[in-house]
Amino acid sequence: MKTDWKPGTMIYPLPAVMVSCGSEPSEYNIITASWVGTICSNPPMCYISIRPERYSSAVLKKNLEFVINLTTQKLAYATDWCGVASGRHQNKFEAMKLTPGKASVIKAPTIEESPLSIECRVREILPLGSHDMFIADVVNVLADDQYIDPETGAFDMQGAHLLAYVHGNYYALGELIGKFGWSVRKKK
């Protein structure tokens, strides 16, 4: 038996990412987001959804660039803190002892401590109600060499110990249970 609930946002788990923005150090900011995801693979596109009253929203609208920085178990405290503290009154990079890095294509900073930073250029902003959706082209990805397999060139997501967000809680990703297509592969 199932119970009806009012419509809501119940698609979980989600990534817990830190979005960095700003075109110069005096306006650099970090906002934690879970309303984030892939839209298209060719061309590579993604989105973030941010409440318009958030400090980062104005920075994003001004510069039209941002970086999605994946987070790890080691970054869990900073991830949460950057989601509840406002950049209007403090420098989040300094407060959390995070290092603003130089992106390869855009002006927004990366977070050096992140294992993977996705550089994005805003294509369109959709006001949708409680959040504005920033639809963006992925213009570059910076990956920490320690997580790249030297033989295959693949990024080791499991080894990076990424965070997930589920309805107000952060979780470490669990045990690998299969790979894409494993359910239909022929047994040898």
C-alpha positions in Angstrom: 0.0 0.0 0.0 1.2 3.6 -0.7 0.1 6.9 0.8 -0.5 10.1 -1.3 1.7 13.1 -0.3 1.5 16.6 -1.5 3.7 17.3 -4.5 7.3 18.0 -3.4 11.0 17.6 -4.2 11.6 14.0 -3.3 14.2 13.0 -6.0 17.1 11.8 -3.9 20.0 11.3 -3.5 21.5 14.4 -5.1 25.0 15.7 -5.3 26.2 18.1 -2.7 28.4 20.6 -4.6 30.0 23.9 -3.8 29.4 26.4 -6.6 32.1 29.1 -6.8 31.5 32.4 -8.6 32.8 35.9 -9.1 35.2 37.4 -11.6 37.8 38.9 -9.2 38.9 38.1 -5.6 36.8 40.8 -3.9 33.6 39.2 -5.1 34.6 35.5 -5.0 31.9 33.5 -3.3 30.8 29.9 -2.6 27.3 28.6 -2.4 26.4 25.0 -1.6 23.8 23.6 -4.0 22.0 20.3 -4.5 19.5 21.5 -7.1 22.2 20.8 -9.8 22.5 18.3 -12.6 23.2 17.3 -16.2 20.9 18.5 -19.0 22.7 17.3 -22.1 25.8 15.4 -23.0 26.4 16.8 -26.5 26.9 19.7 -26.2 27.8 19.2 -22.5 25.3 21.2 -20.4 24.3 21.4 -16.8 22.2 23.5 -14.5 22.2 24.9 -11.0 19.1 26.3 -9.3 19.6 29.2 -6.8 17.1 31.3 -4.8 17.1 34.8 -6.2 17.5 36.4 -2.7 20.8 34.6 -2.1 24.0 36.7 -2.4 25.5 34.4 -5.0 22.5 34.9 -7.3 23.5 38.6 -8.1 27.1 37.5 -8.6 26.0 34.8 -11.0 23.7 37.1 -12.9 26.5 39.7 -13.2 29.2 37.4 -14.4 27.3 34.6 -16.1 30.0 32.1 -15.1 30.4 29.6 -12.3 32.3 26.4 -11.3 30.6 23.3 -9.9 33.1 21.8 -7.5 32.3 18.2 -6.4 32.6 17.7 -2.6 34.1 14.9 -0.6 33.9 13.5 2.9 36.8 15.7 3.9 34.9 18.8 2.6 31.6 17.9 4.4 31.9 20.6 7.1 32.8 23.3 4.6 30.1 22.1 2.2 27.4 22.5 4.9 28.8 25.8 6.3 29.0 27.4 2.8 25.3 26.6 2.4 24.1 28.3 5.5 26.5 31.2 5.9 26.1 34.3 3.7 28.9 35.6 1.5 27.4 39.1 2.0 29.2 39.4 5.3 32.3 37.2 5.1 34.8 35.6 2.7 33.8 31.9 2.6 37.2 30.9 1.1 39.0 32.4 4.0 36.6 31.3 6.7 36.7 27.6 5.6 40.4 27.8 4.6 39.6 26.8 1.0 41.9 27.8 -1.8 40.6 29.7 -4.8 42.1 28.2 -7.9 42.5 29.6 -11.4 40.0 28.2 -13.9 41.3 27.4 -17.4 38.5 29.0 -19.4 36.4 31.3 -17.2 37.1 34.0 -14.6 35.2 32.3 -11.7 37.5 30.6 -9.2 37.7 26.8 -8.7 38.1 25.3 -5.2 41.5 23.7 -5.2 40.5 21.1 -2.5 37.7 19.8 -4.8 38.6 16.6 -6.8 36.7 17.8 -9.8 35.8 21.3 -10.9 33.3 21.9 -13.8 33.7 25.3 -15.5 30.4 26.6 -16.7 29.2 29.6 -18.8 25.5 30.6 -18.4 23.4 30.2 -21.5 20.0 31.1 -20.0 18.4 32.0 -16.7 14.9 30.7 -16.0 12.9 32.2 -13.1 10.8 29.2 -11.9 9.3 30.3 -8.6 11.4 29.8 -5.4 14.6 29.3 -7.5 16.1 30.6 -10.7 17.6 27.9 -12.9 21.0 28.8 -14.5 21.3 26.7 -17.6 25.0 26.5 -18.6 27.4 25.1 -21.1 30.3 23.1 -19.7 33.4 24.8 -21.1 36.1 22.8 -19.2 36.6 20.2 -16.5 39.6 20.3 -14.1 40.3 16.9 -12.5 42.8 16.2 -9.7 45.5 14.0 -11.1 45.5 11.7 -8.0 42.1 10.4 -9.0 42.9 9.7 -12.7 43.8 6.1 -13.7 47.0 6.4 -15.6 46.1 3.4 -17.8 42.5 4.2 -18.7 42.4 8.0 -18.1 39.1 7.5 -16.2 38.3 9.5 -13.1 38.0 7.4 -9.9 34.7 8.7 -8.5 34.8 6.0 -5.8 38.3 6.9 -4.7 37.3 10.6 -4.4 34.8 9.8 -1.6 32.1 12.1 -2.9 29.2 13.4 -0.9 25.5 13.0 -1.5 22.6 14.9 -0.1 19.3 13.3 0.9 16.5 15.5 2.3 18.6 17.6 4.7 21.4 15.0 5.4 24.8 14.4 3.9 26.0 10.9 3.1 29.2 9.3 1.9 28.6 7.3 -1.2 28.5 3.6 -0.6 29.7 0.3 -2.0 29.9 -0.2 -5.8 27.1 -2.7 -6.8 27.4 -2.7 -10.6 28.5 -0.9 -13.7 26.4 0.5 -16.5 25.1 -2.4 -18.6 26.1 -5.1 -16.1 22.6 -6.4 -16.0 22.6 -7.4 -19.6 26.2 -8.5 -20.2 26.7 -12.1 -21.3 28.3 -14.4 -18.7 31.6 -15.9 -19.8 
